[in-house]
Amino acid sequence: MPRLIVAAGGGGDAVAAAMLDAALYGEDNGRAVILTYAWDRLLIDPVPGPRGPENFTGLEPITSAVWKVPAEAQPIAPAGSTLPRLAAELPHTFALIDPGHGAEGVTRQLEELVSHLEPESIDLLDVGGDVLARGDEPTLKSPLADALTLAACGQVNAPIRLLVAGPGLDGELPLADIRGMLSHVVHTLTAKDVEPVRSVMEWHPSEATGMLVATARGVRGTCEVRDAGLPIPLTDEGPTVHEVDLDEALSRNELARAIMATTTLNEVEALSREVCGFSEIDYERNKALWLKEHRPAKLDPESLLSQLDQFEAEARSRGVTHTTFRRLTEVLSLDGTQREALRQLLINSRPEQYTPPLWRMSDGA
């Protein structure tokens, strides 16, 4: 029988699911089906919010409500998605979460998939731990996707294990705030464990999963991420994977409880604004408008390396040791289409600072 892993927030959680599947069950023991959102944020997908099946060509039906994303699938322009490329590079089956029908729709998808697959195990996986948010935390940025999958899993009549990998690495909730909810350590990831996704992390933009991989490889320090320049400690806690009581998480997560009866994504958004004070899709809408009005900088190597020197000097003064290529793309006033070119420029120019998949600040010498 196959295994089923629900990637709580989509994006990097799907990559982490593939990595953890191999680490926990072995590469020779079959491959899990990974149920995930197509939600890559604006660095990859210029269209705000998650993608539904109507935004793709080439999907394959698994059940009446669940679609497989094969390597041949394509997002319909102008939308973008990393899922077809993941399907091409990883040996797992990726199934699409469709949030368009609210928590009731995601619950129906899960129920159909469980009935169809009869999986030997079901895991709900979140990198960082924002699935454990109450909803009022000042550092919370993206609660909607995780709350939606948690609400759905809480209504499925099947045993589901909630796993949090790399607690605190998403920068949404400080580790101290969720430590009391973390049960035993299921696994501590190693450099060997992350090897199956090594090539994926060369291009995938997820910051949290990137730091999960880096800490599993032994990287320690402080990593500055995303547009707010948030500092994330890279510690021995980084590569740990904890089990969490799903009912306790649902009891704590006010947004997840509030949206359990929703039948549209608009309802979910409205309740997110009510419970959390915002909708992350609104943030993406506003940022997308801002990006349209601002032309990205030119990829001039000499100018970019000079700007990088200045950024690194300022970052070192803040105690920062590493950063992500997403952060560098924004700092250097580039856009998502230029991220890979920037990455290649920096690695070719200063290979000694590349600590895959992060960028290490120079020592200033």
N, C-alpha and C positions, 0 to 999 in steps of 0.2 A: 504494500500500500504506500502511496506517496505521502509526503509531509506537506503541510500548508503553513506558510509564514505570511502574516499580514504586515506590510511595511507601514507603520502607523502614520508617518508624515509624507510618504513618497520620497522622490529624489534620492538622497544619499541613504535613506533607510532601506531602500531596495538593494543597493550595493552591499550594505552591511548585512542584510538578510542572506545574500548569496555567500558572503564570507563566513558568517556564523553557521550556516547550514553545513558547509564543508568542515568547519572546526569542530562542531558538536557531533556530527554523524558520520564524517568521513567521506571522502570523494568517491569511494567505491560502493557506497550504500544508497545509490539512487540520488535524484536531485529533487529539491522541493519545488512546489508551485509557489510563486511569490505574487501575492495580490497587492497591488500598489497603485497609487495615484500617478497620473501623468501631470506632474506639477513641478516644474523646474525653475520657477521664479524668472525674473526678467533678464538675467544674465544670459540665459539660453533661449528662453521663450519670450518674445516681445509682447505677447498677449497676456494681460493680467488673468489670474485665476487658474484653476485646473482645467485640463482637457477631458472631454467626454468622448465616447465612441464615435460621435458624429464628426469629430475633428480629425479623424484618421481615415486613410484608405488601407485596405489590405488586412484588416483584423479578421480573426477566425473565431467563430462561436464555440464556446465551451458548454454553456447552458443558455437558456433563453435570455438571461440577464448578464451573463459574464462573457467577456471577449478576451481572447489571447492576443498579445502583441508580438507577432513574429518579427524576425529581422527584416522581412520584406515590407512591413507596414511603413506608412509615411504619414507624418502630420500634414494636414492641409494648410497651406500658406494662408496668412502669415504666421500661423502657430508653429511652435517648435516642440521637440520632445527628445529626451535622451533614451527613451525606452527601446525603440527599434535597434539602436546601437548596442544597448545592453544585451538585448536578445541575440544579437549577432556575436557578441564576444564572450558571453557566459552560457553555460550549459543548462540553465534553469528555464522553466516556463514562466513567463511574466503575464499575469492577468490584470486587467484594468479595473480599478475602482472608479465607478461613475457616481460622483456626489450630486449629480443633477436632481436626484429624487430624495435628497435629504437622508437622514439617518434610517428611515424606513426602507429606502431604496438600497442602501449599502447593506443593511441587515438581510434583505431579500437576496442580494448577491452572495453574501456569505452562506446563507442557508442552502442556496442552490449548489454552491461549490462544495460544501461539506457533504451534501447528499450525493453529489456526482462523484466526488473523489474518494469518499470514505477514508479520510486521511488518518494515518497512525498517530499524528500529533498536530496540534495547531498552536502556533506561537504568534503573539502580537509583539512586534519589535519596534522600539523607539530608541534612537541614538540621542543621548543628551538628557532626556527625562522631562521634556515639557508636557508629555502626556499626563504627568502628575500635578500639573498646575491647578490651583484653585480658580484662577481667572482674574485676580486682582493684583497680581505681582507687577511691580513697576518695570521689571526687565523683560516681561513676556512680550514676544513679538508675533508669534505665529501659532496660536492655539487651535485654530479652526480645524485643520486636517486631522490632528491627533485626537481632538475631542470627538470628531465625527466617527473615526474608526473605533475609538473606545466605546462610544455609545452603541454602535452596532454590535461589537463583540459582547457587550453586556446583555444583549437581547437574544443571542444565539444559544440554542439549547445543545451545547457541546462544551467539553472542557477546553478552556483556552488559557495558556500560560502567558503572562505579561512579562516581557524581558526589557530591561533598560541597559543599553550598552554605553560605555563612556559617560557616566553621570556627570552633568555639568558642562560637557563639551559643546553643547549647542548655544551656550550663552544666554539661554532663556531663564533658567532658574539656577541660583547658586547651589553648589553641592550641599552646603550646610542646610538648605531649606528642605531637601528631599532625602537626606541621609537616613532619617528615621523610618522612611518607608521602604528602603532597600533591604531586601531579605538576603539570603545567602548568595555568595558568588557562584554562579553557574559555571563560569569559565573566565580565564584571563587570557586574552589574545596575545599571541606571540608573532614574531616576524614570519615564522613559517605559516601561521594561520592566514596572514594577509596576502600571501604570495598569489593565491588564485585571482585576486582583484588588482594585482599590481599594474597591469596594462590599462585597466579601466580608470584607475586613479590618476593616470597620466593626463586624462582629458576631462574627467567628470568634475563638475564645479562644486560639489558638496563640501562645505567647510567642516561641518561636524564630523562627517565620516572621514574626511582627510586627516583631521586631528586624531581620530580613533586609530587610523592606520599608522600615523606617525608615532603615537605613543606606544603602540604594539611593537614598533621597530626600535623603541628605546629613546625616542626624542623627548627631552624634558626642557622646561623653560616657561615662557609666556608668549602666547600667540595672539596677535591682533587681527580681528576679523571684521568683515563687512563694513557698511558705510558709516556706522557710528564709531568705528575704531575700538570695539569692545575687546578688553584683554581677557584671554582664557588661560588659566593655569594648565600646563601640561605636566601631570604628575603620575605617580604610580597608580592612581585611581583610573586614569584614562583608558587603559585597555581592559578594564573589568566589565563583566556582564552579570547583572543582578536579576534575580527573580523578584517580582513585586506582586502582591495580592491584587488581582484584578478588581474585585469588589471594593477593596479599600481605595483603589485609585478612582473608581467610578464615584464612590461616596465623596471623595475630595474634590473631584473635577466638576465644578458647578455648571460649566458650559455643556459638558457631555450629558449631564442629567437633563438640562433644559431643552436640548435638541432631540431627545430620543423619539419624539413623535413627529418630527418634521418630515415633509414630503417634497420639499424643494430646497435648492441651495440658497435661494433668496431668504427663506425662513431661517436657515442656519445663520446666514450673515446678519439678519436683523437681531437674532438672539445673541450673537457674538457682540454686537454693538451695545446691547442692553446689559449683558453680563460682564464683559471685559472692557467696555468703553470704546471699542474699535472693531473693525473687520480688517484682517490683513489683506484682503482683496482690494479694499479701498486704498490701502497704502500702495499696492501695486498699480492701481489705476492712476493715482496721483503721480507716482514716480514715472510711469510710462508717459504721461503728458509732459512731465519735466524733461525727460530724455528726448522727446520729439523736438523740444524747443532749444536744445543744446547740442551743437555739433561736437562730435568726439574729436580729441586731439589727433594730430597726425603721428604716425609711427616713425618718428625721427630718432634713430638710435642714440645719437650724441645727446640730444635734448632729454630723452627719456632717462638715460643713465645718470645725467646730471641731477634730474629731479629725484631719481631713486636715491642718490647719495644724500640729498637733503632730507628726504623722508626717513631714511635709515638712521641718520644722526638724531633726528627728533624722536624717533621711536626708541632708540637706545636710551635716550634720556628719560623715557617713561618706563624703562625696565623691560621693554619688549625684546624678545630674542628671535621670534619667528613671525611670519605672516603668511597669508594665503594669496594665491594668484587672483582670486576674486577681489580681495582687498587692494592689491596692487593695481588691478585694472581700474578700479574706481578712483584711487588716489592719483593716478597718472592721467585722469580725465579721458580714459578710453571707454569703449563700450564692449558689450559681450562678443561681438563679431571679431574684435581685435585681441581677445584674451589669449588665444592659442599663439598668435604671432608674437605677442609680448612674452609669453612663457618661453618660447624658443629663443627669442633674442636674449633674455636674461640668462638662460641655462648655457647658451653658447658663449656668452660674454664672461660669465662668472660661474662656471660649473661647480666650484668649491662651495658655493652658498646654497646649492640645491640639496635639500634633505627631503627626499620624496615622501609625500607630495607637497611639502611646505617649502618656503623660502626662508633661509636663515639670514638674519641681519649681519652685515659685516662687522668686524671688530673695530672699525674706524681707524685702523693703522694705515 
